[in-house]
Amino acid sequence: MTGHPAPLSETQTADAGLRARAQRVVPGGMWGHLNAARLPEGYPQFFASAEGCRVRDVDGREYIDFMCSWGPILLGHRHPEVEAAAMAQAARGDCLNGPGEVMVELAEDFVALVPHADWAMFQKNGSDATTSCVTIARAHTGRRKVLVARGSYHGALPWCSPSVVGITSEDRAHLLHFEYNDVESLRAAVDQAGQDVAAVLVTAFRHDMGRDLELPTREFAQAARAACVRAGAALIIDEVRAGLRLDVRGSWEALGVRPDLSAWSKAIANGHALAAVTGNDQFREAASRVFVTGSFWCGAVAMAAARATLRIARETDVPGHIRAMGLRLREGLALLANRNGVAIRQSGPPQMPLMLFDADPEARKGRVFCSTALRHGAFFHPQHNMFLSAAHRSADIDEALEAASHGFRAVRELGG
Ligand SMILES: *Cc1c(COP(=O)(O)O)cnc(C)c1O
């Protein structure tokens, strides 16, 4: 570095400048899924602010947001009531020598809201919650094997990371795999685990990157429940991504299947860092014996934000509203695709939709679609499920569809 600021040309955006600086002081410029190499062309890496369903990047461009911070934003960015609750708590203190009253109140809220929950514990990230569930299940059963669906995401710790870089086979020694929604393969995995099965761990629905989303079938959910009862193992639902968006009581409630343990995070504090484990009385004793903790797990501000988020989610039928908005988006996308003669597939719950293009193995069409729509003000994702929030209104969806129409035109011009 010479110390002279580089001249700001048209190509020298604030985002590009920050990427260049990050390359020097952050390995690879960014970690994990937010590495620029994984973003569609033209996508910003750096953001400056957000409000409601709109995010603004560091160059001042504003987008209608269909990623909601990859899940945490449920009610809209900077929701006034949630932020007021957070600020009131912040004025009294956040990181103290132990938890505040708000921890007990929040646990009471979860127990009142979630039918399977007799108790709750709090952490910071989704990975903390999924890992705590597994630890509690092993403590309760005295067994080792954990059955997980192949390709499901449960976090980025060594036992569950989707990457193998820096990870040993011993880190995953006691994981056995089955296919989501495939009862036979689940039974085979249970048989394979024999007397050593501690838990079946499943996401609320199948939301693996780059493939069509799948809701759980009733048969599969019931088979998972029955297999755990037979084996004396824990049924753990990973609600980290879907929690509060499909059903505030728990994503499998409508299927009539209740887990023993659930892992929650992302949306529960509308953007504040918080995770939770809820469990039933059978697992209470084990949950009191395991040693789990974290320097910031008692943070009172996030808990105050969560109390407000849960209350609003319960009182205003957030799942119903975001479902209606998701359906409006889905119908509009289908119409536009059809008009442009472009074949697409839409899958998943409308609250967390995914649109994939046919004959698009490398997501080239998806990326062109997204890059073009982005230039017209809509922030979509080509391969990961997207997220609706309570701040999305019909007019926002319609505006985003206008942006999408440019995306479809660009894909049509690609041909193939
Ligand atoms: C995001 C996610 C996690 C991990 O949560 P972090 O907060 O990133 O640790 C676990 N499970 C699912 C289903 C997720 O989507």
The ligand as an SDF file (V2000), in Angstrom:
LIG
                    3D

 15 15  0  0  0  0  0  0  0  0999 V2000
  -27.9480  -22.3610    9.5520 C   0  0  0  0  0  0  0  0  0  0  0  0
  -28.2810  -23.7470    9.9980 C   0  0  0  0  0  0  0  0  0  0  0  0
  -27.5770  -24.3790   11.0380 C   0  0  0  0  0  0  0  0  0  0  0  0
  -26.3810  -23.7540   11.6940 C   0  0  0  0  0  0  0  0  0  0  0  0
  -26.6790  -22.5580   12.2970 O   0  0  0  0  0  0  0  0  0  0  0  0
  -25.5130  -21.5010   12.5900 P   0  0  0  0  0  0  0  0  0  0  0  0
  -26.1790  -20.3930   13.3100 O   0  0  0  0  0  0  0  0  0  0  0  0
  -24.9560  -21.1070   11.2690 O   0  0  0  0  0  0  0  0  0  0  0  0
  -24.4990  -22.2100   13.4250 O   0  0  0  0  0  0  0  0  0  0  0  0
  -28.0130  -25.6250   11.4530 C   0  0  0  0  0  0  0  0  0  0  0  0
  -29.0420  -26.2370   10.8490 N   0  0  0  0  0  0  0  0  0  0  0  0
  -29.7240  -25.6710    9.8530 C   0  0  0  0  0  0  0  0  0  0  0  0
  -30.8710  -26.3940    9.2500 C   0  0  0  0  0  0  0  0  0  0  0  0
  -29.3510  -24.4180    9.3710 C   0  0  0  0  0  0  0  0  0  0  0  0
  -30.0120  -23.8670    8.3450 O   0  0  0  0  0  0  0  0  0  0  0  0
  1  2  1  0
  2  3  1  0
  2 14  2  0
  3  4  1  0
  3 10  2  0
  4  5  1  0
  5  6  1  0
  6  7  2  0
  6  8  1  0
  6  9  1  0
 10 11  1  0
 11 12  2  0
 12 13  1  0
 12 14  1  0
 14 15  1  0
M  END
$$$$
